[in-house]
Amino acid sequence: MLADGIKTVTSLHDSSCDLAQPGTPSATVIMLRCATDALEWLVLADSTLVFDVGAAEPMVITDDREPHVGARYRAAMDALDSGSPEHTAAHRVYVEAMRHHRNRDGGFWVAATGPLAAEQALIGTTPTSRIRAAAQLSDGATRLVDRFNLATWRQAVDVLDQRGPADLIREVRRAEQSDPNGTRWPRGKTFDDATALYCRV
């Protein structure tokens, strides 16, 4: 399904866009599909799927290949104040370096123009009897846990369950606003795009 979707979107643009350009638009993907007594799932690029399985710790599935590659190139950027001209220049260098690893073996994979990226996605099946709820989170929404260390996955799921996705994102925004220069939490973007979906199973 993902490979076919990539082919379809690419075909809509191949006559009007330079799809060979290294910075061509790309996307992270999380897919869930209900099967008999199970949820089939797919995760590609820097988003996270979280299953509340009723235990102390949720089941967390994340494609961490991009941050692992990025760790090689972040030092210069992270040493500078976010928003400064120097940080902007260092971020540009970081992005260019990362493009050389995108959709390549040993690098990381995203949904862009090549349907073969779908074959690199993390996939699995989890019995619905184990799952109480599922959360689909972009990397901007997971910052509260995996970058800022202000919450555990259990606490993040509880926010989603009791107060909803908007409240989780508000907590992320409060943390970002408290550190506009990236002094406490060095990062490429002061404010990252954040998407959170939550559904009870």
N, C-alpha and C positions, 0 to 999 in steps of 0.2 A: 504493500500500500504506500509506504513512504517513497520507495523508488519511483513508483508510477506518479506520485504527486510531484516529485522533483522534475521528472521528465515533462509533465504537463506545464508547470510554471515556466520552465526553461523555454519550452516551445512558444510560449506567449511573448517572449522577449528576444528570441534569437535573431530576429530581423531588424530590431531597432536598438539593441544594446550591445555593448562590447562585453560579452560574457567571459572572455578570456582575461579580462583585466583582473589583476590579483586581488583588488578590493571589492570585487563584485558582491552584492548583498548576499548574506547568508543568515541562517537561523538555527537556533537550538530547537529540539523537538522532544516532547514527551507524548506518548500515545498510550491509552488504556482501552482495552476491548474486553467486554464481558463474554466469556465462554461458559460452557456448562460447568458450574461449580468452581469457576476459577476466573481470575483476572489475568489476561495476557498484557504484558507491558513492554514498552520500548523507550529507551532514553538515549539521546544523542546530543553531545556537546554539553555546554555548561549549565544545565538545569538539574534539578534534584526531584526525585520521586520519593515520597515518604508514606509508608503504610503504618497506620496506627493499628497494631496487632493486640492491643489491650495489655501488653506487658509494660514493664518499667521503661524500656527503651523501644522506640519505634524501629521499624525496618527502613533503612535509608539506602537508596540506590542513586549514586551520582556518577557521572562520567567525568572523572577528574584528570583526563589526559591534557586538557588545555592548561589548567593551572600548574601541572607538573612541568610542562614545557616552558611556561611563562616564568617560572621561578629562576630560570637561567638568565633572564634578561631584565628583571625588575629592579635590581639594586640601585642603579643610577636614578631611575624615576622615583623610587620610594624614598630616596634621601632628600628630595626636594619638596617644597611647599606646594600643595595642590593649588592650581589656579595661577601660579606664577608663570612668567614666560619660559623660564628654564624647565619647569615641569611639563609645560605644553610641548616643548621641543623634545624632551626626553620621552614623553608618551608617544610622540610621532615615531621616534626611533624604535620604541618597543613594538608598536603596531606593525611596522615594516618588518622587524625581525620575526614576529609571529606568523606573518603571511607566508614565510618560507617553509613553515611546518604544517600549514593548513591542508587537510585532505591528502596527507602523505603518510606512508608507513613510518612508524617511529615518531609521528607527530600527533595531531589531533584531528578529529573529523567533525564537520558541520554540514547541514543541509544547504547546499549552494546550487551549482549547476550540474554536478556529477551524481547520477543515481547510485553509483557504487558506494557512496558514503553510507547509504542505508544498510549495507552489509556489515558496516563497522559499528553499528549501534549495539548497545547493551540490550539484551532481550531476556525475557523469562516469563514464567507462569507461577502465580501464587494462589493457593486455594482461597476462595472467598470466605470459607469458614474461619480462616485465621484473621481476616481483615475487618476492622471496625470502620475505618475511614481511610481516604487517600488524599494526599496533598501533592499538587504539582507546583513547583516553585522555580522561578528564574533565579540566576545567581545574585541579582539585586535584592531579591526577597530573602535569600538565605544568609545574607550578611550578618544578621543578628546573631547567628549561630557560628558560622564557619569563618568569618573574618573578625567580627567584633567580640566574640566570646561573651556576649551579654545574656545568652540563654542556651539551654540545652535543647536538643531535638524534642525531648518530652515537653519542655516548657513551651516551645514554639507550636507544637501540635495542640497543646491545651489552649493557647491563645486563639488558634484557628477554630477550634471546636467551640469554645465558650464565647468568643467575641467576634470572630470572623476574620477573613483575609485583610480587610481594610485596616483593622487594628494592628495586625502584624506589620503591615507596610508603614503605618504611622510610627511604630516603634523603631523601625529601621530609619525612617526620616529624622526622628528625634536624635538618634545616635549620629547620623551624618551631620546634622546641623550643629551638634555639640563639638565637632572636630572638623571645621571647614578647611583647615590647611593640611589635613592628613598627618598631623603630628602624632596622635595616639594610634591611629590606624592608617598607615600608608596605603594608598590605593591610586589606581589610574584615574578613576572618576570620583569626584566628590560625591555626586548623587548618581547612582546607577538606576537604570530602568528596572522596575520591580513588578512582577506579575505573580499572583498567588491564586490558585484554585483549590477548593476544598469540597470533598463530597463524602457523605456517609454511605457505607456499602450495606 
